[in-house]
């Protein structure tokens, strides 16, 4: 549910591959979400990704589709969208839909980073 709502909100489609949440199934099942390690920010050669203390933003005009941020994200929750631009977790700009839609209330926001 969280993968689907994330892709719907951000890309207008239901596709887990275009989600900022990754559910790993099977023996090592877990859920990968952005931990705000900011590896994407430091790996971007054009400084297209910025962090405002609460969420990440991409300047689409500055993004050159190199994929560095995708490769460097340890959680695997950044992807290039259908225009080749980096899609980074924006936490629905402070009101994450995954938190709202999880029927089991398994996802929460743990405070804000300065
Ligand atoms: Fe920066 Fe775009 Fe490259 Fe990501 S894909 S590192 S946002 S230029």
Backbone and ligand atoms as CSV (ligand in chain L), in Angstrom:
chain,resi,resn,atom,element,x,y,z
A,1,UNK,N,N,0.827,-1.201,0.000
A,1,UNK,CA,C,0.000,0.000,0.000
A,1,UNK,C,C,0.867,1.260,0.000
A,2,UNK,N,N,1.922,1.278,0.815
A,2,UNK,CA,C,2.776,2.479,0.881
A,2,UNK,C,C,3.516,2.708,-0.427
A,3,UNK,N,N,4.010,1.648,-1.055
A,3,UNK,CA,C,4.674,1.788,-2.348
A,3,UNK,C,C,3.712,2.347,-3.387
A,4,UNK,N,N,2.522,1.825,-3.398
A,4,UNK,CA,C,1.549,2.231,-4.410
A,4,UNK,C,C,1.096,3.670,-4.229
A,5,UNK,N,N,0.828,4.061,-3.000
A,5,UNK,CA,C,0.372,5.433,-2.786
A,5,UNK,C,C,1.496,6.412,-3.084
A,6,UNK,N,N,2.732,6.021,-2.783
A,6,UNK,CA,C,3.873,6.893,-3.056
A,6,UNK,C,C,4.012,7.139,-4.561
A,7,UNK,N,N,3.927,6.096,-5.362
A,7,UNK,CA,C,4.059,6.282,-6.810
A,7,UNK,C,C,2.868,7.047,-7.369
A,8,UNK,N,N,1.706,6.819,-6.811
A,8,UNK,CA,C,0.519,7.532,-7.292
A,8,UNK,C,C,0.625,9.024,-7.011
A,9,UNK,N,N,1.076,9.357,-5.805
A,9,UNK,CA,C,1.166,10.768,-5.430
A,9,UNK,C,C,2.242,11.484,-6.245
A,10,UNK,N,N,3.377,10.813,-6.443
A,10,UNK,CA,C,4.497,11.494,-7.081
A,10,UNK,C,C,4.536,11.363,-8.597
A,11,UNK,N,N,4.057,10.241,-9.132
A,11,UNK,CA,C,4.160,10.026,-10.580
A,11,UNK,C,C,2.813,9.838,-11.256
A,12,UNK,N,N,1.758,9.768,-10.472
A,12,UNK,CA,C,0.435,9.622,-11.064
A,12,UNK,C,C,0.137,8.230,-11.585
A,13,UNK,N,N,0.920,7.243,-11.149
A,13,UNK,CA,C,0.687,5.863,-11.557
A,13,UNK,C,C,0.852,4.956,-10.339
A,14,UNK,N,N,0.341,3.752,-10.458
A,14,UNK,CA,C,0.549,2.768,-9.395
A,14,UNK,C,C,1.663,1.835,-9.847
A,15,UNK,N,N,2.885,2.100,-9.403
A,15,UNK,CA,C,4.036,1.297,-9.819
A,15,UNK,C,C,5.066,1.299,-8.691
A,16,UNK,N,N,5.221,0.182,-8.008
A,16,UNK,CA,C,6.174,0.126,-6.887
A,16,UNK,C,C,7.594,0.517,-7.262
A,17,UNK,N,N,7.953,0.396,-8.548
A,17,UNK,CA,C,9.312,0.768,-8.972
A,17,UNK,C,C,9.507,2.279,-8.983
A,18,UNK,N,N,8.435,2.997,-8.932
A,18,UNK,CA,C,8.530,4.455,-8.897
A,18,UNK,C,C,8.001,4.955,-7.568
A,19,UNK,N,N,8.550,4.369,-6.514
A,19,UNK,CA,C,8.159,4.712,-5.154
A,19,UNK,C,C,9.413,5.075,-4.362
A,20,UNK,N,N,9.262,5.931,-3.380
A,20,UNK,CA,C,10.370,6.275,-2.493
A,20,UNK,C,C,10.422,5.351,-1.280
A,21,UNK,N,N,9.661,4.299,-1.362
A,21,UNK,CA,C,9.680,3.254,-0.334
A,21,UNK,C,C,9.893,1.933,-1.051
A,22,UNK,N,N,10.765,1.099,-0.517
A,22,UNK,CA,C,11.005,-0.203,-1.130
A,22,UNK,C,C,10.756,-1.294,-0.091
A,23,UNK,N,N,9.826,-2.146,-0.402
A,23,UNK,CA,C,9.551,-3.295,0.456
A,23,UNK,C,C,10.363,-4.475,-0.067
A,24,UNK,N,N,11.236,-5.018,0.769
A,24,UNK,CA,C,11.991,-6.210,0.398
A,24,UNK,C,C,11.263,-7.416,0.976
A,25,UNK,N,N,10.900,-8.318,0.096
A,25,UNK,CA,C,10.124,-9.475,0.524
A,25,UNK,C,C,11.030,-10.698,0.676
A,26,UNK,N,N,10.481,-11.759,1.173
A,26,UNK,CA,C,11.250,-12.981,1.327
A,26,UNK,C,C,11.914,-13.072,2.683
A,27,UNK,N,N,13.010,-13.816,2.730
A,27,UNK,CA,C,13.661,-14.125,4.002
A,27,UNK,C,C,14.151,-12.878,4.733
A,28,UNK,N,N,14.706,-11.942,3.967
A,28,UNK,CA,C,15.245,-10.720,4.576
A,28,UNK,C,C,14.275,-9.561,4.459
A,29,UNK,N,N,13.014,-9.837,4.692
A,29,UNK,CA,C,12.015,-8.806,4.463
A,29,UNK,C,C,12.238,-7.599,5.380
A,30,UNK,N,N,12.115,-6.456,4.745
A,30,UNK,CA,C,12.266,-5.204,5.470
A,30,UNK,C,C,11.662,-4.099,4.619
A,31,UNK,N,N,11.691,-2.897,5.136
A,31,UNK,CA,C,11.203,-1.753,4.382
A,31,UNK,C,C,12.308,-0.712,4.348
A,32,UNK,N,N,12.634,-0.263,3.154
A,32,UNK,CA,C,13.659,0.762,2.995
A,32,UNK,C,C,12.993,2.107,2.757
A,33,UNK,N,N,13.367,3.064,3.565
A,33,UNK,CA,C,12.878,4.435,3.400
A,33,UNK,C,C,14.073,5.377,3.505
A,34,UNK,N,N,13.885,6.599,3.078
A,34,UNK,CA,C,14.955,7.598,3.166
A,34,UNK,C,C,15.268,7.879,4.626
A,35,UNK,N,N,16.555,7.849,4.952
A,35,UNK,CA,C,16.991,8.156,6.319
A,35,UNK,C,C,17.644,9.529,6.402
A,36,UNK,N,N,17.564,10.271,5.316
A,36,UNK,CA,C,18.168,11.605,5.245
A,36,UNK,C,C,19.665,11.570,5.540
A,37,UNK,N,N,20.328,10.566,4.962
A,37,UNK,CA,C,21.787,10.507,5.083
A,37,UNK,C,C,22.445,11.589,4.231
A,38,UNK,N,N,21.699,12.059,3.252
A,38,UNK,CA,C,22.122,13.145,2.348
A,38,UNK,C,C,23.256,12.740,1.400
A,39,UNK,N,N,23.419,11.448,1.172
A,39,UNK,CA,C,24.392,10.987,0.167
A,39,UNK,C,C,24.045,11.520,-1.211
A,40,UNK,N,N,22.781,11.635,-1.485
A,40,UNK,CA,C,22.362,12.154,-2.795
A,40,UNK,C,C,22.796,13.605,-2.964
A,41,UNK,N,N,22.671,14.374,-1.911
A,41,UNK,CA,C,23.058,15.790,-1.982
A,41,UNK,C,C,24.547,15.904,-2.280
A,42,UNK,N,N,25.360,15.140,-1.563
A,42,UNK,CA,C,26.814,15.258,-1.736
A,42,UNK,C,C,27.292,14.630,-3.039
A,43,UNK,N,N,26.520,13.707,-3.606
A,43,UNK,CA,C,26.961,13.036,-4.835
A,43,UNK,C,C,26.547,13.773,-6.100
A,44,UNK,N,N,25.708,14.767,-5.970
A,44,UNK,CA,C,25.197,15.457,-7.161
A,44,UNK,C,C,26.211,16.484,-7.658
A,45,UNK,N,N,26.665,16.266,-8.872
A,45,UNK,CA,C,27.728,17.118,-9.421
A,45,UNK,C,C,27.232,18.513,-9.796
A,46,UNK,N,N,25.932,18.665,-9.961
A,46,UNK,CA,C,25.399,19.976,-10.349
A,46,UNK,C,C,24.699,20.684,-9.187
A,47,UNK,N,N,24.769,20.072,-8.012
A,47,UNK,CA,C,24.106,20.640,-6.821
A,47,UNK,C,C,22.614,20.851,-7.063
A,48,UNK,N,N,22.038,19.894,-7.781
A,48,UNK,CA,C,20.612,20.000,-8.103
A,48,UNK,C,C,19.720,19.621,-6.924
A,49,UNK,N,N,20.287,18.850,-5.989
A,49,UNK,CA,C,19.484,18.380,-4.852
A,49,UNK,C,C,19.782,19.238,-3.631
A,50,UNK,N,N,18.753,19.721,-3.002
A,50,UNK,CA,C,18.922,20.514,-1.780
A,50,UNK,C,C,18.043,19.948,-0.676
A,51,UNK,N,N,18.453,20.216,0.538
A,51,UNK,CA,C,17.729,19.770,1.731
A,51,UNK,C,C,17.391,21.005,2.557
A,52,UNK,N,N,16.128,21.179,2.849
A,52,UNK,CA,C,15.703,22.384,3.560
A,52,UNK,C,C,15.534,22.173,5.064
A,53,UNK,N,N,16.036,21.027,5.537
A,53,UNK,CA,C,15.885,20.721,6.947
A,53,UNK,C,C,14.714,19.801,7.219
A,54,UNK,N,N,13.844,19.643,6.217
A,54,UNK,CA,C,12.680,18.774,6.378
A,54,UNK,C,C,12.525,17.782,5.222
A,55,UNK,N,N,12.827,18.231,4.008
A,55,UNK,CA,C,12.707,17.341,2.865
A,55,UNK,C,C,13.680,17.736,1.766
A,56,UNK,N,N,13.817,16.826,0.784
A,56,UNK,CA,C,14.733,17.018,-0.338
A,56,UNK,C,C,13.985,17.585,-1.539
A,57,UNK,N,N,14.693,18.378,-2.304
A,57,UNK,CA,C,14.108,18.967,-3.509
A,57,UNK,C,C,15.120,18.868,-4.649
A,58,UNK,N,N,14.629,18.632,-5.856
A,58,UNK,CA,C,15.484,18.603,-7.040
A,58,UNK,C,C,15.149,19.790,-7.935
A,59,UNK,N,N,16.178,20.508,-8.333
A,59,UNK,CA,C,16.016,21.538,-9.366
A,59,UNK,C,C,16.087,20.824,-10.707
A,60,UNK,N,N,14.947,20.634,-11.335
A,60,UNK,CA,C,14.888,19.816,-12.550
A,60,UNK,C,C,15.699,20.417,-13.688
A,61,UNK,N,N,15.837,21.713,-13.710
A,61,UNK,CA,C,16.626,22.340,-14.768
A,61,UNK,C,C,18.113,22.035,-14.596
A,62,UNK,N,N,18.554,21.850,-13.349
A,62,UNK,CA,C,19.965,21.571,-13.085
A,62,UNK,C,C,20.302,20.089,-13.199
A,63,UNK,N,N,19.310,19.231,-13.050
A,63,UNK,CA,C,19.552,17.780,-13.106
A,63,UNK,C,C,19.936,17.373,-14.525
A,64,UNK,N,N,21.096,16.701,-14.652
A,64,UNK,CA,C,21.575,16.263,-15.967
A,64,UNK,C,C,21.384,14.749,-16.168
A,65,UNK,N,N,20.593,14.132,-15.283
A,65,UNK,CA,C,20.218,12.714,-15.433
A,65,UNK,C,C,21.405,11.766,-15.370
A,66,UNK,N,N,22.431,12.137,-14.616
A,66,UNK,CA,C,23.629,11.288,-14.565
A,66,UNK,C,C,23.410,10.007,-13.751
A,67,UNK,N,N,22.480,10.041,-12.811
A,67,UNK,CA,C,22.188,8.861,-12.008
A,67,UNK,C,C,23.084,8.664,-10.803
A,68,UNK,N,N,23.982,9.597,-10.535
A,68,UNK,CA,C,24.854,9.450,-9.358
A,68,UNK,C,C,24.048,9.291,-8.070
A,69,UNK,N,N,23.024,10.083,-7.930
A,69,UNK,CA,C,22.228,10.036,-6.692
A,69,UNK,C,C,21.521,8.685,-6.559
A,70,UNK,N,N,21.087,8.132,-7.673
A,70,UNK,CA,C,20.441,6.821,-7.650
A,70,UNK,C,C,21.430,5.769,-7.170
A,71,UNK,N,N,22.658,5.832,-7.710
A,71,UNK,CA,C,23.684,4.845,-7.356
A,71,UNK,C,C,24.140,4.990,-5.908
A,72,UNK,N,N,24.176,6.208,-5.409
A,72,UNK,CA,C,24.715,6.445,-4.073
A,72,UNK,C,C,23.694,6.251,-2.952
A,73,UNK,N,N,22.421,6.250,-3.282
A,73,UNK,CA,C,21.398,6.109,-2.237
A,73,UNK,C,C,21.485,4.717,-1.600
A,74,UNK,N,N,21.830,4.617,-0.321
A,74,UNK,CA,C,21.980,3.301,0.305
A,74,UNK,C,C,20.660,2.574,0.494
A,75,UNK,N,N,19.569,3.299,0.423
A,75,UNK,CA,C,18.258,2.670,0.624
A,75,UNK,C,C,17.569,2.313,-0.688
A,76,UNK,N,N,18.129,2.785,-1.803
A,76,UNK,CA,C,17.536,2.465,-3.094
A,76,UNK,C,C,16.171,3.102,-3.313
A,77,UNK,N,N,15.991,4.309,-2.800
A,77,UNK,CA,C,14.666,4.926,-2.901
A,77,UNK,C,C,14.662,6.169,-3.796
A,78,UNK,N,N,15.745,6.336,-4.584
A,78,UNK,CA,C,15.768,7.393,-5.594
A,78,UNK,C,C,15.759,6.723,-6.961
A,79,UNK,N,N,15.043,7.284,-7.890
A,79,UNK,CA,C,14.994,6.741,-9.241
A,79,UNK,C,C,14.912,7.905,-10.217
A,80,UNK,N,N,15.142,7.610,-11.485
A,80,UNK,CA,C,14.953,8.617,-12.518
A,80,UNK,C,C,13.532,8.481,-13.062
A,81,UNK,N,N,12.828,9.609,-13.148
A,81,UNK,CA,C,11.432,9.546,-13.582
A,81,UNK,C,C,11.341,9.405,-15.100
A,82,UNK,N,N,10.148,9.451,-15.622
A,82,UNK,CA,C,9.978,9.188,-17.065
A,82,UNK,C,C,10.544,10.299,-17.944
A,83,UNK,N,N,11.004,11.381,-17.336
A,83,UNK,CA,C,11.709,12.416,-18.090
A,83,UNK,C,C,13.208,12.379,-17.809
A,84,UNK,N,N,13.641,11.340,-17.078
A,84,UNK,CA,C,15.059,11.169,-16.783
A,84,UNK,C,C,15.567,12.054,-15.662
A,85,UNK,N,N,14.674,12.668,-14.946
A,85,UNK,CA,C,15.081,13.545,-13.845
A,85,UNK,C,C,15.017,12.780,-12.528
A,86,UNK,N,N,15.911,13.149,-11.618
A,86,UNK,CA,C,15.961,12.452,-10.338
A,86,UNK,C,C,14.687,12.694,-9.539
A,87,UNK,N,N,14.120,11.614,-9.049
A,87,UNK,CA,C,12.982,11.695,-8.137
A,87,UNK,C,C,13.495,11.325,-6.758
A,88,UNK,N,N,13.563,12.308,-5.883
A,88,UNK,CA,C,14.093,12.076,-4.536
A,88,UNK,C,C,12.957,12.184,-3.523
A,89,UNK,N,N,13.113,11.533,-2.377
A,89,UNK,CA,C,12.057,11.579,-1.367
A,89,UNK,C,C,11.815,13.014,-0.890
A,90,UNK,N,N,10.594,13.474,-1.071
A,90,UNK,CA,C,10.263,14.819,-0.598
A,90,UNK,C,C,9.326,14.778,0.610
A,91,UNK,N,N,9.114,13.560,1.104
A,91,UNK,CA,C,8.268,13.376,2.290
A,91,UNK,C,C,6.917,14.064,2.113
A,92,UNK,N,N,6.475,14.087,0.856
A,92,UNK,CA,C,5.208,14.769,0.528
A,92,UNK,C,C,5.186,16.158,1.157
A,93,UNK,N,N,6.359,16.775,1.162
A,93,UNK,CA,C,6.569,18.123,1.695
A,93,UNK,C,C,5.996,18.271,3.102
A,94,UNK,N,N,6.297,17.257,3.910
A,94,UNK,CA,C,5.985,17.353,5.333
A,94,UNK,C,C,4.771,16.567,5.777
A,95,UNK,N,N,4.026,16.008,4.839
A,95,UNK,CA,C,2.821,15.259,5.208
A,95,UNK,C,C,2.781,13.957,4.414
A,96,UNK,N,N,3.649,12.995,4.773
A,96,UNK,CA,C,3.826,11.788,3.947
A,96,UNK,C,C,2.536,10.978,3.780
A,97,UNK,N,N,2.201,10.725,2.522
A,97,UNK,CA,C,0.993,9.957,2.235
A,97,UNK,C,C,1.106,8.513,2.718
A,98,UNK,N,N,2.336,7.975,2.733
A,98,UNK,CA,C,2.503,6.594,3.196
A,98,UNK,C,C,2.087,6.461,4.660
A,99,UNK,N,N,2.409,7.466,5.442
A,99,UNK,CA,C,2.015,7.447,6.854
A,99,UNK,C,C,0.497,7.475,6.969
A,100,UNK,N,N,-0.095,8.305,6.162
A,100,UNK,CA,C,-1.553,8.468,6.210
A,100,UNK,C,C,-2.284,7.210,5.759
A,101,UNK,N,N,-1.713,6.521,4.743
A,101,UNK,CA,C,-2.437,5.415,4.113
A,101,UNK,C,C,-2.098,4.042,4.673
A,102,UNK,N,N,-1.038,3.903,5.423
A,102,UNK,CA,C,-0.701,2.561,5.941
A,102,UNK,C,C,-1.821,2.068,6.858
A,103,UNK,N,N,-2.486,0.994,6.471
A,103,UNK,CA,C,-3.628,0.529,7.270
A,103,UNK,C,C,-3.228,-0.030,8.630
A,104,UNK,N,N,-1.943,-0.332,8.792
A,104,UNK,CA,C,-1.487,-0.906,10.055
A,104,UNK,C,C,-0.701,0.102,10.897
A,105,UNK,N,N,-0.649,1.336,10.434
A,105,UNK,CA,C,0.052,2.409,11.163
A,105,UNK,C,C,1.496,2.020,11.489
A,106,UNK,N,N,2.127,1.377,10.513
A,106,UNK,CA,C,3.495,0.892,10.723
A,106,UNK,C,C,4.544,1.951,10.402
A,107,UNK,N,N,4.154,3.025,9.731
A,107,UNK,CA,C,5.101,4.067,9.330
A,107,UNK,C,C,4.791,5.332,10.099
A,108,UNK,N,N,5.851,5.968,10.581
A,108,UNK,CA,C,5.647,7.230,11.289
A,108,UNK,C,C,6.821,8.168,10.968
A,109,UNK,N,N,6.638,9.422,11.248
A,109,UNK,CA,C,7.698,10.411,11.099
A,109,UNK,C,C,8.313,10.618,12.472
A,110,UNK,N,N,9.660,10.477,12.546
A,110,UNK,CA,C,10.337,10.572,13.845
A,110,UNK,C,C,10.962,11.943,14.044
A,111,UNK,N,N,10.195,12.941,14.108
A,111,UNK,CA,C,10.726,14.270,14.367
A,111,UNK,C,C,11.376,14.869,13.138
A,112,UNK,N,N,11.852,16.063,13.281
A,112,UNK,CA,C,12.399,16.791,12.155
A,112,UNK,C,C,13.878,17.049,12.371
A,113,UNK,N,N,14.602,17.130,11.246
A,113,UNK,CA,C,16.032,17.390,11.289
A,113,UNK,C,C,16.286,18.862,11.025
A,114,UNK,N,N,17.150,19.429,11.795
A,114,UNK,CA,C,17.466,20.858,11.590
A,114,UNK,C,C,18.394,21.018,10.412
L,1,LIG,FE1,FE,22.180,15.362,-9.549
L,1,LIG,FE2,FE,20.338,14.718,-11.405
L,1,LIG,FE3,FE,22.722,13.455,-11.365
L,1,LIG,FE4,FE,20.915,13.011,-9.427
L,1,LIG,S1,S,20.676,12.483,-11.612
L,1,LIG,S2,S,23.137,13.323,-9.146
L,1,LIG,S3,S,19.970,15.071,-9.206
L,1,LIG,S4,S,22.359,15.648,-11.769
